[in-house]
Amino acid sequence: MRLLPTRNCMPGMRLGKCIYSEEGVILLNSGVELTSGLITRLEQLGIDYLYIFDPATDDVQIEDAISDETRVKALKEIRTHFREFMETGSKQKLSKSHVLGRAFGNVIKMIIDDLSARPDTLLMLVNMNVLNSYLYQHSLNVCIYATMLGMVNGYGNEELLTLGIGALLHDIGKTKINQELLKLPRSLTPEEFNEVKKHTEIGFKLLKDEPNIPLLAAHCAFQHHEREDGSGYPRGIKGKEIHEYAKWIAVADSYDAMTTHRAHRLAMLPHQAMEMLFAGVGTLYEQKKVAVFRDHVAIYPLGLSVRLSTGESGVVVGINPAVPQRPVVRVFKDSAAQPCVPYELDLSQKLTVFIQHVD
C-alpha cells in the first residue's frame, strides 16, 4: 500500500483501507475504485490522506497502533458526550454526568490495551479513515499520543488512566465556545482569539467536580496551553509550575494541530511539524518531552512517497525504530526522474543521503 494525500489521488486508484462514518458504519470498503467525485467529497469531509493499493508496494504491511474497532468506539463516545455538552446551557452541566468518567475510562483502557499489544509500533495519526469533526479526531489523537508517551515514561495504569482522560478531554471547553468561531477560514482577530483562549478555564470548571474524572485530568484541560517560558495561557505559569501531564499533552496537542488540515490553513507534513516542535524547545516545550515524542512517532510513515537529496524518488517501506527520521526507501526512479529497477536504500546506513521532499 501507499499513503497519499487525498488531493494527489487519481481516479482509478483503489482504496487500501475502509472509510467509516462517525457512527462506525463503513461508507467505502477497501478495494473501492476512486472517482473524481469521490476524491473531491473525501477532501471536503476532511480526509487528508488515503491508503491506496499499489502492486509495487503490496508487500508493505501497515499496522496501526490503534485498531479500527477502538478508533470507531472512541470517536462515537467522544461525539456523543461532546455534543451533549454543546447542547446544554453555557453554565449547565450534564444531568447524567456520572456516565462521563466511566465511558471515557473504558475508552482509555481500550487504547492502553492496543498500545500494549504493539509496543514497538511508531505512531502515525494523520486524519484518515473516519469522517468526523476536527474536535473529535483531535481529542482522540492527542489522547493516543499522550497515553503512548506516558507508557514510554513508565507510568502505571492509574497514572495512564488519568493522563489519558486528561488528554481526551483537554479541549472539552471548546464545546462551550461559539462553534462558528472555531471554523473561520482565516486567522482569528485578537478579540476572537481571546474568546477561544477561554476554553482552558471553561474546561477546568466543567471537569473539576465531575464524578469519576480525576482532578488532575481537569488540570490538564486548564494547563495544556501553558508554556515553559511563561508565554502561555491562562495563567502564564512556567517550568516546574506546569504539571508534567499537561506538558506531555502540550507537545501532542501542538503536533496534531499542525499536522491536521484546518479551515484557515493546510496541514504540515509530520517532519515539518517536528521541526516546529524542536524550534520551540526551551521556550514553549520541555526538551526531553519533545525528544521522546520524536522517537516514537513515524515522522516518515510507511507508504509515503519521498524524493531524496540524490534526486532519486520512491516510497518509505521500512522504519528504523532507533532512528525513525532515517527510514528505508524503495527507490522507483533514478536521479534523472526515470523509472529504474526498484531497490531499497536504508538511510540509517547512508548518512549522506536525506529526504529532501515529500510528495
C-alpha positions as CSV (number, residue, x, y, z in Angstrom):
1,M,0.0,0.0,0.0
2,R,0.9,3.6,-0.5
3,L,-0.1,6.6,1.6
4,L,-1.1,9.6,-0.5
5,P,-2.6,13.0,0.3
6,T,-6.2,12.8,-0.9
7,R,-5.6,15.8,-3.2
8,N,-2.9,13.7,-5.0
9,C,-5.1,10.7,-5.6
10,M,-6.3,9.9,-9.1
11,P,-9.5,8.4,-10.5
12,G,-9.0,4.6,-10.9
13,M,-6.9,4.1,-7.8
14,R,-8.3,1.7,-5.2
15,L,-8.7,2.2,-1.5
16,G,-6.4,0.2,0.7
17,K,-8.5,0.7,3.9
18,C,-12.1,1.2,4.7
19,I,-13.6,4.7,5.3
20,Y,-16.0,4.8,8.3
21,S,-18.8,7.3,9.2
22,E,-18.9,8.9,12.7
23,E,-21.3,6.2,13.8
24,G,-18.8,3.4,12.8
25,V,-20.6,2.4,9.6
26,I,-18.4,1.5,6.6
27,L,-19.0,4.1,4.0
28,L,-16.4,3.0,1.5
29,N,-14.9,-0.5,1.5
30,S,-11.3,-1.4,1.0
31,G,-10.8,-2.0,-2.7
32,V,-13.3,0.6,-3.9
33,E,-12.2,2.3,-7.1
34,L,-11.9,6.1,-6.6
35,T,-13.7,8.5,-8.9
36,S,-13.0,12.3,-9.2
37,G,-16.3,12.9,-7.4
38,L,-15.3,10.6,-4.5
39,I,-11.9,12.2,-4.2
40,T,-13.4,15.7,-4.0
41,R,-16.0,14.6,-1.5
42,L,-13.4,13.0,0.8
43,E,-11.4,16.1,0.7
44,Q,-14.4,18.2,1.6
45,L,-15.1,15.9,4.5
46,G,-11.7,16.3,6.0
47,I,-10.0,13.1,5.0
48,D,-6.4,14.3,4.4
49,Y,-4.7,11.0,3.4
50,L,-5.8,7.7,1.9
51,Y,-4.1,4.3,1.8
52,I,-4.1,3.2,-1.8
53,F,-3.4,-0.3,-3.3
54,D,-0.2,-0.4,-5.2
55,P,1.3,-3.6,-6.7
56,A,4.9,-2.2,-6.3
57,T,4.4,-2.0,-2.5
58,D,1.9,-4.7,-1.8
59,D,4.4,-6.4,0.5
60,V,4.4,-3.4,2.8
61,Q,2.2,-4.3,5.8
62,I,0.9,-1.2,7.6
63,E,-0.4,-1.9,11.1
64,D,-1.9,0.9,13.0
65,A,-1.1,1.1,16.7
66,I,-4.9,1.5,17.4
67,S,-7.4,-0.9,15.9
68,D,-10.3,0.3,13.8
69,E,-12.6,-1.1,16.4
70,T,-11.0,1.0,19.2
71,R,-10.9,4.2,17.0
72,V,-14.5,3.9,16.0
73,K,-15.7,3.2,19.5
74,A,-13.7,6.1,20.9
75,L,-15.0,8.6,18.3
76,K,-18.6,7.5,19.0
77,E,-18.2,8.1,22.7
78,I,-16.4,11.5,22.1
79,R,-19.1,12.6,19.6
80,T,-22.0,11.6,21.9
81,H,-20.7,13.3,25.1
82,F,-19.2,16.3,23.5
83,R,-22.5,17.0,21.6
84,E,-24.4,16.7,24.9
85,F,-22.1,19.4,26.4
86,M,-22.7,21.6,23.3
87,E,-26.4,21.3,23.6
88,T,-26.7,22.2,27.3
89,G,-26.6,25.8,28.6
90,S,-23.3,27.6,28.8
91,K,-23.2,27.1,32.6
92,Q,-25.1,23.9,32.9
93,K,-23.6,20.5,33.4
94,L,-24.9,17.2,32.2
95,S,-27.7,15.7,34.2
96,K,-26.1,12.3,33.7
97,S,-22.5,13.5,34.2
98,H,-21.5,10.4,36.2
99,V,-21.6,8.5,32.9
100,L,-18.8,10.6,31.5
101,G,-15.9,9.3,33.6
102,R,-17.0,5.7,33.2
103,A,-17.4,5.9,29.4
104,F,-14.1,7.6,28.8
105,G,-12.3,5.4,31.3
106,N,-13.3,2.4,29.2
107,V,-12.0,4.1,26.0
108,I,-8.7,4.8,27.7
109,K,-8.4,1.1,28.7
110,M,-9.0,0.0,25.1
111,I,-6.3,2.4,23.9
112,I,-3.9,1.2,26.6
113,D,-4.6,-2.4,25.6
114,D,-4.0,-1.7,21.9
115,L,-0.8,0.2,22.5
116,S,0.5,-2.5,24.9
117,A,-0.1,-5.1,22.2
118,R,2.1,-3.2,19.7
119,P,4.8,-1.7,21.9
120,D,7.3,-1.2,19.0
121,T,4.9,0.4,16.6
122,L,5.7,4.0,15.8
123,L,2.6,6.2,15.9
124,M,1.2,7.8,12.7
125,L,-2.1,9.5,13.3
126,V,-2.9,11.6,10.2
127,N,-6.6,12.4,9.6
128,M,-7.9,9.4,7.7
129,N,-10.4,6.6,7.7
130,V,-13.2,8.2,9.8
131,L,-15.4,11.1,8.8
132,N,-15.8,13.4,11.8
133,S,-15.4,16.8,13.4
134,Y,-11.9,18.1,13.9
135,L,-12.5,18.5,17.6
136,Y,-13.4,14.8,18.0
137,Q,-10.5,13.4,15.9
138,H,-8.0,15.8,17.5
139,S,-9.1,14.9,21.0
140,L,-8.6,11.2,20.2
141,N,-5.3,11.7,18.5
142,V,-3.9,13.7,21.5
143,C,-5.1,11.1,23.8
144,I,-3.4,8.3,21.9
145,Y,-0.1,10.3,21.7
146,A,-0.2,11.2,25.4
147,T,-1.0,7.7,26.5
148,M,1.9,6.3,24.4
149,L,4.2,9.0,25.9
150,G,3.1,8.0,29.4
151,M,3.8,4.3,28.8
152,V,7.2,5.1,27.5
153,N,7.8,7.2,30.6
154,G,6.9,4.2,32.8
155,Y,3.6,5.4,34.2
156,G,1.4,2.8,35.9
157,N,-2.2,2.0,35.0
158,E,-3.8,4.6,37.3
159,E,-1.4,7.3,36.0
160,L,-2.1,6.3,32.4
161,L,-5.8,6.4,33.0
162,T,-5.6,9.9,34.5
163,L,-3.3,11.2,31.8
164,G,-5.4,9.6,29.1
165,I,-8.7,11.1,30.3
166,G,-7.0,14.5,30.7
167,A,-5.7,14.3,27.1
168,L,-9.0,13.1,25.7
169,L,-10.9,16.0,27.5
170,H,-8.2,18.6,27.2
171,D,-10.3,20.6,24.7
172,I,-13.7,19.9,26.3
173,G,-14.0,23.7,27.0
174,K,-14.4,24.3,23.2
175,T,-17.8,22.7,23.4
176,K,-18.9,26.0,25.1
177,I,-17.2,28.2,22.6
178,N,-19.1,29.6,19.6
179,Q,-18.5,26.8,17.0
180,E,-18.6,29.2,14.1
181,L,-15.6,30.9,15.6
182,L,-13.7,27.7,15.6
183,K,-14.4,27.1,11.9
184,L,-13.5,30.5,10.5
185,P,-11.5,30.1,7.2
186,R,-8.9,32.8,8.3
187,S,-6.7,33.7,11.2
188,L,-8.5,35.0,14.3
189,T,-8.5,38.6,15.4
190,P,-7.1,39.3,18.8
191,E,-10.6,39.6,20.3
192,E,-11.7,36.3,18.7
193,F,-8.5,34.6,19.9
194,N,-9.1,35.9,23.5
195,E,-12.6,34.3,23.3
196,V,-11.2,30.9,22.1
197,K,-8.5,31.0,24.9
198,K,-11.3,30.8,27.4
199,H,-11.7,27.1,26.6
200,T,-8.9,26.2,29.1
201,E,-10.7,27.8,32.1
202,I,-14.1,26.5,30.9
203,G,-12.8,23.0,30.6
204,F,-11.4,23.1,34.1
205,K,-14.7,24.3,35.5
206,L,-16.6,21.6,33.6
207,L,-14.4,18.8,34.8
208,K,-13.2,19.6,38.3
209,D,-16.3,18.4,40.1
210,E,-17.3,15.6,37.7
211,P,-17.7,12.2,39.3
212,N,-15.1,9.6,38.1
213,I,-13.0,12.3,36.5
214,P,-9.7,12.8,38.3
215,L,-8.9,16.3,39.4
216,L,-5.6,16.1,37.6
217,A,-7.5,15.5,34.4
218,A,-9.2,18.8,34.9
219,H,-5.8,20.5,35.4
220,C,-4.7,19.0,32.0
221,A,-7.6,21.0,30.4
222,F,-6.5,24.0,32.4
223,Q,-2.8,23.9,31.7
224,H,-2.3,22.4,28.2
225,H,-1.6,25.8,26.7
226,E,0.9,26.9,29.4
227,R,4.5,27.2,28.1
228,E,8.0,26.7,29.5
229,D,8.9,30.4,29.4
230,G,5.6,31.6,30.8
231,S,4.3,32.8,27.5
232,G,1.2,30.5,27.6
233,Y,-2.3,30.9,29.0
234,P,-4.5,31.2,31.0
235,R,-2.2,31.9,34.0
236,G,1.2,32.4,32.3
237,I,2.9,29.9,34.6
238,K,6.2,28.3,33.6
239,G,8.7,25.4,34.0
240,K,8.0,23.3,37.1
241,E,4.8,25.2,37.8
242,I,3.2,23.3,34.9
243,H,2.1,19.7,35.7
244,E,4.0,17.0,33.8
245,Y,0.9,15.6,32.3
246,A,0.0,19.0,30.8
247,K,3.5,19.2,29.3
248,W,3.1,15.9,27.5
249,I,-0.3,17.0,26.3
250,A,1.1,20.3,25.1
251,V,3.5,18.6,22.8
252,A,0.9,16.1,21.4
253,D,-1.7,18.9,21.1
254,S,0.6,21.2,19.1
255,Y,1.9,18.4,16.8
256,D,-1.5,17.1,16.0
257,A,-2.9,20.6,15.3
258,M,0.0,21.3,13.0
259,T,-0.4,18.0,11.0
260,T,-4.2,18.4,10.5
261,H,-5.8,20.4,7.8
262,R,-7.8,23.3,9.2
263,A,-10.3,25.8,7.6
264,H,-7.7,28.5,7.8
265,R,-4.5,26.6,6.7
266,L,-3.2,23.4,5.2
267,A,-1.7,20.6,7.3
268,M,2.0,20.4,7.7
269,L,3.8,17.2,7.0
270,P,5.0,15.2,10.0
271,H,8.7,16.1,9.6
272,Q,7.8,19.8,9.3
273,A,5.7,19.8,12.4
274,M,8.5,18.0,14.3
275,E,10.9,20.8,13.2
276,M,8.5,23.3,14.6
277,L,8.4,21.5,18.0
278,F,12.2,21.5,18.2
279,A,12.2,25.1,17.3
280,G,10.1,25.7,20.5
281,V,12.3,23.6,22.8
282,G,13.2,25.6,25.9
283,T,10.8,28.3,25.3
284,L,7.5,26.5,24.6
285,Y,8.2,22.9,25.3
286,E,10.5,20.8,27.5
287,Q,13.4,19.4,25.5
288,K,13.1,15.8,27.0
289,K,9.5,15.5,26.1
290,V,9.9,16.6,22.5
291,A,12.8,14.2,22.1
292,V,10.8,11.3,23.5
293,F,7.9,12.2,21.2
294,R,10.2,12.3,18.1
295,D,11.5,8.9,18.9
296,H,8.0,7.3,19.0
297,V,6.3,9.0,16.1
298,A,6.6,7.9,12.4
299,I,8.0,11.1,11.0
300,Y,8.1,9.5,7.6
301,P,5.2,7.0,7.7
302,L,5.2,3.7,5.8
303,G,3.9,4.1,2.3
304,L,4.8,7.8,2.0
305,S,6.2,9.0,-1.4
306,V,9.5,10.8,-1.0
307,R,12.3,12.4,-3.1
308,L,15.9,12.0,-1.9
309,S,18.7,14.5,-1.9
310,T,20.3,12.4,-4.7
311,G,17.3,13.2,-7.0
312,E,16.0,9.6,-6.7
313,S,12.4,9.1,-5.6
314,G,10.5,6.2,-4.0
315,V,8.3,5.1,-1.2
316,V,9.0,4.5,2.5
317,V,8.9,0.8,3.1
318,G,10.6,0.4,6.5
319,I,11.1,2.4,9.7
320,N,14.2,2.1,11.8
321,P,12.9,2.4,15.4
322,A,16.2,3.7,16.7
323,V,16.3,6.5,14.1
324,P,12.8,7.0,12.8
325,Q,13.9,10.0,10.8
326,R,16.1,7.7,8.7
327,P,13.7,5.2,7.1
328,V,14.2,2.6,4.4
329,V,13.1,3.8,1.0
330,R,12.3,1.7,-2.0
331,V,13.6,3.6,-5.0
332,F,11.5,3.6,-8.2
333,K,13.0,6.5,-10.1
334,D,16.6,7.4,-10.6
335,S,18.3,10.8,-10.3
336,A,17.0,11.8,-13.8
337,A,13.4,11.0,-12.7
338,Q,13.4,7.9,-15.0
339,P,11.9,4.6,-13.9
340,C,14.5,2.1,-12.7
341,V,14.7,-1.4,-11.3
342,P,13.4,-1.0,-7.8
343,Y,15.9,-1.3,-5.0
344,E,15.9,-0.4,-1.3
345,L,18.1,2.2,0.4
346,D,18.4,2.2,4.2
347,L,19.0,5.9,5.1
348,S,20.3,4.8,8.5
349,Q,23.3,3.3,6.7
350,K,23.6,6.1,4.0
351,L,24.1,9.1,6.2
352,T,25.0,11.4,3.3
353,V,21.6,10.9,1.7
354,F,18.5,12.5,3.2
355,I,14.8,13.0,2.3
356,Q,14.5,16.3,0.5
357,H,10.8,16.4,-0.4
358,V,7.6,14.6,0.5
359,D,5.0,14.2,-2.3
